[in-house]
Amino acid sequence: MSGSGFVAVLVIDLHFPDAGSLKSKRKELSSIKAQLHGRLGAAVAEVDHQDLWQRARLTAALTGGSLAVLAATADNVERWLDARWPEHVSVQRIVASVEDLAEWS
């Protein structure tokens, strides 16, 4: 399986201090998810805090044929998020090779 590629998982915690309802949070979150998917190529899911007005946790997945390409793509996602919500976002990055993932299964 040599040369099978790499996977990055980004755990994204967002804070919406101005959200006064779940509806306003959902509107903002929908836009964020669409941008992450459409512009930046990430597969995105909301994974926690669905019932809270001002918090959200997303998981985004990226793939790449090389570690350098994957790191550059993940850096772009993090820069995009930080540029829009500099004080209201934190990102944890987890990177693994396909070989690493195969060993875990």
C-alpha angles and dihedrals in degrees: 000000000000112000094021094136140240139279128210122196116196118198104203122195115193131189121202104193093175097049110115097180144016088256093060091045091049091052092053093041092051090055092048093050092048092051094047090051102037102036102027103031099236126146103228136194133175104233108171146016094037091149097049122092099213106032137063136170120204130184116210125189126203131179133200141174092229134031091237094054092045092049091051091050092048090047089054091052092049093047091049092051094045092048091057101037106019095165099029106056137069126181130199115196124206118184128187137165119239086247090057091051092049090055091054094054 
